Amino acid sequence: MTITALTVRQPWVDAIFRTGKDVENRSRNFRFRGHLWIHAANTDPEYEAYQLAQKLAGRRKLPSPVSDRYGAIVGRVTVLNCVTKSDSVWFSGPFGLVLSQPIELETPIPCRGQLGLWRVPTAVSERLALAIGGAQ
C-alpha cells in the first residue's frame, strides 16, 4: 500500500495538530482525498508566520517557534476536499485542502521530505503503521 505525505512548514504543522487548523493553503489544485501524513519541513519558521498563526489560533496557544518538530512526520490527517473558497479563518487560498481528523504521533518519525505529495519510504511506512496501530 502506498502511503502519501505532504511537507508543511512550521508553525502551520503545529497549528494543524494543536490548534484546529482545518485548511492547508496551496498554490495549486489537488485531487488527493483520504489519509495524508504531514511532514514538518526542516526549516525554521519565519517570525511573521508564527505571529500570524498565533493570531489565527486565537486563545489556543501554539508551541514555541523553537520547536524540535522539524524534518519528521508528525501525524496524519484526512483530506476531505480541495476548495477555492472557505469560511475557515485559516483559508487564504488560492486553494485549500480541507482537513479533518488530525492524529498526532506521540514521537515524530524523522524522514526527508519533498515538494508536493510524495510517497513515504517503506522503512518509514512500517514505523508509521506501528505508531498508530496499523492504521494507514
C-alpha positions as CSV (number, residue, x, y, z in Angstrom):
1,M,0.0,0.0,0.0
2,T,1.3,3.5,-0.9
3,I,1.4,5.9,1.9
4,T,1.3,9.6,0.9
5,A,2.7,12.6,2.7
6,L,2.9,16.4,2.3
7,T,5.6,18.5,3.7
8,V,4.4,21.6,5.5
9,R,6.4,24.3,7.2
10,Q,6.2,25.3,10.9
11,P,4.3,26.8,12.5
12,W,1.5,25.5,10.3
13,V,2.2,21.9,11.2
14,D,1.7,22.7,14.9
15,A,-1.4,24.7,14.1
16,I,-2.9,21.6,12.3
17,F,-2.3,19.3,15.2
18,R,-2.5,21.7,18.2
19,T,-5.0,24.5,17.4
20,G,-7.5,23.1,14.9
21,K,-6.1,24.4,11.6
22,D,-8.6,22.9,9.2
23,V,-7.4,24.2,5.9
24,E,-3.9,23.8,4.4
25,N,-3.4,26.5,1.7
26,R,-1.7,25.6,-1.5
27,S,-0.9,27.3,-4.8
28,R,-2.5,24.6,-6.9
29,N,-5.5,22.3,-7.0
30,F,-5.1,18.8,-5.5
31,R,-7.2,15.8,-6.5
32,F,-6.0,13.8,-3.5
33,R,-8.6,12.7,-0.9
34,G,-8.1,10.4,2.1
35,H,-5.4,9.8,4.7
36,L,-2.4,12.1,4.3
37,W,0.7,12.1,6.5
38,I,2.0,15.5,7.5
39,H,5.8,16.0,7.4
40,A,7.3,19.1,9.2
41,A,9.8,20.8,6.9
42,N,13.4,21.0,8.1
43,T,13.3,24.8,8.1
44,D,12.8,27.3,11.0
45,P,9.6,29.2,10.9
46,E,9.7,32.9,9.9
47,Y,8.8,35.1,12.9
48,E,6.0,36.7,10.9
49,A,4.4,33.4,10.0
50,Y,4.5,32.4,13.7
51,Q,2.8,35.6,14.7
52,L,0.1,35.1,12.0
53,A,-0.5,31.5,13.0
54,Q,-0.8,32.5,16.7
55,K,-3.3,35.3,15.8
56,L,-5.5,32.9,13.8
57,A,-5.3,30.3,16.6
58,G,-6.8,32.8,19.0
59,R,-6.8,31.6,22.6
60,R,-5.4,28.2,21.6
61,K,-1.6,28.6,22.3
62,L,0.8,27.4,19.7
63,P,4.1,25.8,20.9
64,S,7.2,27.9,20.9
65,P,8.5,28.8,17.4
66,V,11.7,27.0,18.6
67,S,10.1,23.6,18.2
68,D,12.1,20.4,17.8
69,R,9.5,19.1,15.3
70,Y,11.4,19.5,12.0
71,G,12.4,17.0,9.4
72,A,9.9,14.4,10.6
73,I,6.5,13.0,10.0
74,V,4.4,14.5,12.8
75,G,0.9,13.0,12.2
76,R,-1.9,12.2,9.9
77,V,-5.0,14.0,8.7
78,T,-7.9,13.1,6.4
79,V,-8.2,15.3,3.3
80,L,-11.9,15.8,2.5
81,N,-11.7,18.2,-0.4
82,C,-9.7,20.9,-2.2
83,V,-11.6,24.2,-2.3
84,T,-11.2,27.8,-3.7
85,K,-13.5,29.3,-1.1
86,S,-13.9,28.7,2.6
87,D,-15.3,30.4,5.8
88,S,-12.3,29.0,7.8
89,V,-10.1,31.6,9.3
90,W,-7.2,29.5,8.1
91,F,-8.1,29.9,4.4
92,S,-6.1,32.3,2.3
93,G,-6.1,30.4,-1.0
94,P,-5.9,30.2,-3.8
95,F,-6.6,26.6,-3.0
96,G,-7.2,25.0,0.4
97,L,-7.0,21.3,1.4
98,V,-9.9,20.8,3.8
99,L,-8.5,18.7,6.7
100,S,-10.2,16.7,9.4
101,Q,-9.4,14.0,12.0
102,P,-5.8,15.1,12.8
103,I,-3.9,12.3,14.7
104,E,-0.6,13.5,16.1
105,L,2.2,11.0,16.6
106,E,3.5,10.7,20.2
107,T,7.0,10.8,18.8
108,P,7.7,12.3,15.3
109,I,9.4,10.0,12.9
110,P,12.5,11.5,11.2
111,C,12.3,11.4,7.4
112,R,13.4,13.5,4.5
113,G,10.6,15.5,2.9
114,Q,9.9,16.5,-0.7
115,L,7.9,19.1,-2.6
116,G,4.2,18.3,-3.4
117,L,2.7,15.0,-2.5
118,W,5.2,12.2,-2.1
119,R,5.4,8.5,-1.3
120,V,6.7,7.7,2.2
121,P,9.7,5.3,2.0
122,T,8.9,1.7,3.0
123,A,11.0,1.7,6.2
124,V,9.2,4.8,7.4
125,S,5.8,3.4,6.4
126,E,6.4,0.4,8.6
127,R,7.2,2.7,11.6
128,L,4.1,4.7,10.9
129,A,1.9,1.7,10.8
130,L,3.2,0.7,14.2
131,A,2.9,4.2,15.6
132,I,-0.9,4.4,15.1
133,G,-1.8,0.7,15.5
134,G,-1.6,-0.3,11.9
135,A,-4.0,2.4,10.6
136,Q,-2.7,3.8,7.4
